[in-house]
């Protein structure tokens, strides 16, 4: 029955399959890249015995302070470095609470996620005077790096 349905679908409605072109697949991979990297980080944490769901909060803090440093310095590379350093600081806070103070991983992760949502929303309003999304005027894209494999 499913086989007949698929044959009729292919025969009668080829426009459905024309939606999946190369540009869509490339855009999907490009846009989902940060989520995939965060999921891989969560997998590494899980393999080490730590159930870390604070990855979204770390990404949010890192992206906010990355944009803040771009706005402050005008240099995209310093913004990238500032975002990474702020993510490392939040990770150190997570490890301090879970390892040193023996706090529960899930409770600490939820606290970091809620804290990062509140902190970025509040400081976006206070520092930049807007709420929602922000793009600095002096933000330049990083040049492509060709990797010869």
FENZI-V533453 format. One record per residue. N is the residue number from 0. RES is the residue in one letter. SS is DSSP state (alpha for helix, beta for strand, coil for the rest). PSI is psi in degrees with one decimal (none if undefined). Layout:
BEGIN
<<N | RES | SS | PSI> <N | RES | SS | PSI>>
END
This chain:
BEGIN
<<0 | X | coil | -45.2> <1 | X | alpha | -37.5> <2 | X | alpha | -42.9> <3 | X | alpha | -40.8> <4 | X | alpha | -45.0> <5 | X | alpha | -38.1> <6 | X | alpha | -41.8> <7 | X | alpha | -37.4> <8 | X | alpha | -44.1> <9 | X | alpha | -41.9> <10 | X | alpha | -43.8> <11 | X | alpha | -27.0> <12 | X | coil | 68.9> <13 | X | coil | -15.9> <14 | X | coil | -28.0> <15 | X | coil | -41.4> <16 | X | alpha | -15.2> <17 | X | alpha | -11.0> <18 | X | alpha | -30.4> <19 | X | coil | 78.3> <20 | X | coil | 179.8> <21 | X | alpha | -38.8> <22 | X | alpha | -37.8> <23 | X | alpha | -42.0> <24 | X | alpha | -42.1> <25 | X | alpha | -41.9> <26 | X | alpha | -37.0> <27 | X | alpha | -43.9> <28 | X | alpha | -41.8> <29 | X | alpha | -43.6> <30 | X | alpha | -33.7> <31 | X | alpha | 1.1> <32 | X | alpha | -48.0> <33 | X | alpha | -36.3> <34 | X | alpha | -40.0> <35 | X | alpha | -42.7> <36 | X | alpha | -39.2> <37 | X | alpha | -39.1> <38 | X | alpha | -37.3> <39 | X | alpha | -38.1> <40 | X | alpha | -40.1> <41 | X | alpha | -35.7> <42 | X | alpha | -40.4> <43 | X | alpha | -42.2> <44 | X | alpha | -41.1> <45 | X | alpha | -39.3> <46 | X | alpha | -26.6> <47 | X | coil | -3.8> <48 | X | coil | 11.0> <49 | X | coil | 125.4> <50 | X | coil | 95.1> <51 | X | coil | 106.3> <52 | X | coil | 16.6> <53 | X | coil | 14.0> <54 | X | alpha | -37.0> <55 | X | alpha | -41.2> <56 | X | alpha | -38.8> <57 | X | alpha | -39.5> <58 | X | alpha | -39.0> <59 | X | alpha | -44.6> <60 | X | alpha | -44.1> <61 | X | alpha | -41.3> <62 | X | alpha | -37.8> <63 | X | alpha | -50.2> <64 | X | alpha | -24.8> <65 | X | alpha | -46.5> <66 | X | alpha | -35.6> <67 | X | alpha | -44.1> <68 | X | alpha | -30.9> <69 | X | alpha | -43.2> <70 | X | alpha | -36.3> <71 | X | alpha | -44.6> <72 | X | alpha | -25.6> <73 | X | coil | 5.7> <74 | X | coil | 124.4> <75 | X | alpha | -36.9> <76 | X | alpha | -38.5> <77 | X | alpha | -33.6> <78 | X | alpha | -41.3> <79 | X | alpha | -43.8> <80 | X | alpha | -39.9> <81 | X | alpha | -38.4> <82 | X | alpha | -40.5> <83 | X | alpha | -41.9> <84 | X | alpha | -40.9> <85 | X | alpha | -35.8> <86 | X | alpha | -37.7> <87 | X | alpha | -39.3> <88 | X | alpha | -42.5> <89 | X | alpha | -36.5> <90 | X | alpha | -37.1> <91 | X | alpha | -37.3> <92 | X | alpha | -42.1> <93 | X | alpha | -46.7> <94 | X | alpha | -32.7> <95 | X | alpha | -45.9> <96 | X | alpha | -39.2> <97 | X | alpha | -34.3> <98 | X | alpha | -52.1> <99 | X | alpha | -47.7> <100 | X | coil | 0.8> <101 | X | coil | 36.7> <102 | X | coil | 156.8> <103 | X | coil | 139.4> <104 | X | alpha | -44.1> <105 | X | alpha | -42.7> <106 | X | alpha | -42.2> <107 | X | alpha | -39.4> <108 | X | alpha | -43.0> <109 | X | alpha | -39.1> <110 | X | alpha | -41.4> <111 | X | alpha | -41.1> <112 | X | alpha | -46.1> <113 | X | alpha | -39.9> <114 | X | alpha | -41.8> <115 | X | alpha | -36.6> <116 | X | alpha | -45.3> <117 | X | alpha | -42.5> <118 | X | alpha | -46.5> <119 | X | alpha | -38.9> <120 | X | alpha | -42.8> <121 | X | alpha | -47.8> <122 | X | alpha | -28.0> <123 | X | alpha | -40.1> <124 | X | alpha | -41.7> <125 | X | alpha | -47.3> <126 | X | alpha | -47.6> <127 | X | alpha | -11.2> <128 | X | coil | 18.1> <129 | X | coil | 165.1> <130 | X | coil | 148.2> <131 | X | coil | -113.9> <132 | X | coil | 157.2> <133 | X | coil | 138.3> <134 | X | coil | 117.1> <135 | X | coil | 146.8> <136 | X | coil | -29.5> <137 | X | coil | 20.3> <138 | X | coil | 121.5> <139 | X | coil | 147.9> <140 | X | coil | 150.2> <141 | X | coil | 139.2> <142 | X | coil | 151.1> <143 | X | coil | 140.4> <144 | X | coil | 118.5> <145 | X | coil | 122.3> <146 | X | coil | 119.7> <147 | X | coil | 113.7> <148 | X | coil | none>>
END
